[in-house]
Amino acid sequence: MGPNNAVIYLVEPFGGSMRRQNPNLPHVYWDDAAVTRGDGCFETILVAAGAPTNLDAHLARFTNSARLLDLPEPPAEAWRTATEQAVADFVRESGLEPAEVDAKCQWTYTRGRESTGVPSAWVTVRPIPREQLELRERGAKVMTAPRGYTLAATEETPWLTVGAKTLNYAASMSAVRWAKSRGFDDVVYIDPATGRVLEGATSSVIAVRGDKVRTPTTGGDVLPGTTQAAVFARAEKDGWRCKEKDIDVDYLLSSDQVWLVSSVRGGVRVTAIDGKELPAPGKKDEAKIRKLIDAAVAS
């Protein structure tokens, strides 16, 4: 299927019906909060070998995001059913065997139309963007930068939706465009006050040292990652020592391997940070981590 092919299912937000939507016809109105305010939440799910992966973890975070945004609780079974149906349609229409189909599934849930107050919700399944597939293969050169704002709620700002995966990604996308214009592939955010590494613009950061696997401490300005959690769960079963830890850029530079992990891209090895190349690990060492990440995201 070409890059513009997509399967879309509209989901009735209170647990009712769902129906397939023609991808060549609009389904979001001009006064929808997704358009006018970026007010809503989403989840991105890997479809591997023709099946959606890690659904329980995504449902849990999706439900939490909706709660933090004061949206009605998404009916889990309706979203699960819509996802399974959309994926089945995509696989059938791809003309490939299910084991050959990898794709990107996204759930979108908005506050809906201003004129009705009824939330909007839909599931899409489409091909994985070519750029993300290329990054898996060649790795990423990243730059570090402050995020420029905080996600952490305080007594003075209790309304901040820490932990919610919201649609408001404009600042992160601007940071990535800025990085690309300067020859980098991605951004890793740091806390300018402490130098602490936070997360990638759309990914979690993982560092490997010997048999230790570390990720920045979640909470506050670090969104808990479903992929990072799956990697840690798999790694611990395989005997790795996994831990959340406050780390800085020097820690990354002196690690054996550094990876950016996210649902659809899977694992992307960081090859340079702020122009400083990271020594390439041995092929067996890199292959071991890649196999670990691939197994985790496909579970």
Salt bridges, closest charged atoms under 4 A:
ASP31 OD1 - ARG113 NE 2.75
ASP39 OD2 - ARG111 NE 2.62
GLU43 OE1 - HIS58 ND1 2.62
GLU43 OE2 - ARG61 NE 2.70
ASP56 OD1 - ARG80 NH2 2.85
GLU77 OE2 - ARG80 NE 3.67
ASP89 OD2 - ARG20 NH1 3.30
ASP89 OD1 - ARG92 NH2 3.09
GLU93 OE2 - ARG20 NH1 2.68
GLU93 OE2 - ARG92 NH2 3.86
GLU131 OE2 - LYS180 NZ 2.60
ASP185 OD1 - ARG138 NH1 3.31
ASP186 OD2 - ARG265 NH1 3.06
GLU199 OE2 - ARG147 NH2 2.28
ASP211 OD1 - ARG241 NH2 3.26
ASP238 OD2 - ARG234 NE 3.83
ASP246 OD1 - ARG196 NH1 3.83
GLU286 OE1 - ARG269 NE 3.46
GLU286 OE2 - ARG290 NH2 3.40
